[in-house]
Amino acid sequence: MHNAESGRIRHSLLIRLWREETAQGEAEWRGQIQHLHSGEVHYVRGLHALTQIVQTMIAMPEQDEKAGEK
């Protein structure tokens, strides 16, 4: 979301994390990331995937954010 007063772009993300046992008996992080402004949702396996998705979600061009506010 673009804040016209401060010139900042802000993103609100809801991140849910949990551990799940794999078929090999090891625990693995799973997660759901939701961009609250756009409603976009992604599911991930592993913390590395989590950081990649978050970086992608917050790299949205400013024009897309402004268009969503109308």
C-alpha positions in Angstrom: 0.0 0.0 0.0 1.3 3.4 -0.9 1.2 6.1 1.7 1.0 9.5 -0.1 2.0 11.5 3.0 5.2 9.8 3.7 6.0 8.5 0.1 6.5 5.0 1.6 5.2 1.8 0.3 3.9 -0.6 3.0 2.9 -4.2 2.8 0.9 -6.1 5.3 1.6 -9.9 5.2 0.0 -12.6 7.3 2.5 -15.4 7.7 1.5 -18.8 9.3 4.2 -21.3 10.0 4.0 -24.9 11.2 6.2 -28.0 11.3 5.2 -31.1 9.5 6.7 -34.6 9.5 7.9 -35.8 6.1 7.7 -39.4 4.9 11.3 -39.9 6.0 10.3 -39.0 9.6 12.1 -35.6 9.5 10.4 -32.3 10.5 10.0 -29.6 7.8 8.7 -26.1 8.0 5.6 -25.3 6.0 3.9 -22.0 5.6 1.1 -19.8 4.2 1.8 -16.2 3.2 -1.1 -13.9 2.5 -0.7 -10.3 1.2 -3.5 -8.6 3.1 -4.1 -5.8 0.6 -4.3 -7.9 -2.6 -5.5 -11.2 -1.1 -2.7 -13.1 -2.9 -1.8 -16.3 -1.0 1.2 -18.7 -1.4 2.0 -21.9 0.4 5.6 -22.9 0.9 7.8 -25.8 2.1 11.0 -24.7 3.9 12.2 -21.4 5.2 14.2 -20.6 2.1 11.0 -20.7 0.0 9.3 -18.5 2.5 11.9 -15.7 2.1 11.8 -16.0 -1.7 8.0 -15.6 -1.8 8.1 -12.7 0.6 10.7 -10.9 -1.5 8.6 -11.5 -4.6 5.4 -10.2 -3.0 7.0 -7.0 -1.7 8.8 -6.2 -5.0 5.5 -5.4 -6.7 5.8 -2.1 -8.7 4.4 1.0 -7.1 1.9 1.4 -10.0 0.2 -1.9 -9.2 -0.2 -0.8 -5.6 -1.7 2.5 -6.5 -4.1 0.9 -8.9 -5.4 -1.4 -6.1 -6.3 1.6 -3.9 -8.9 3.1 -6.3 
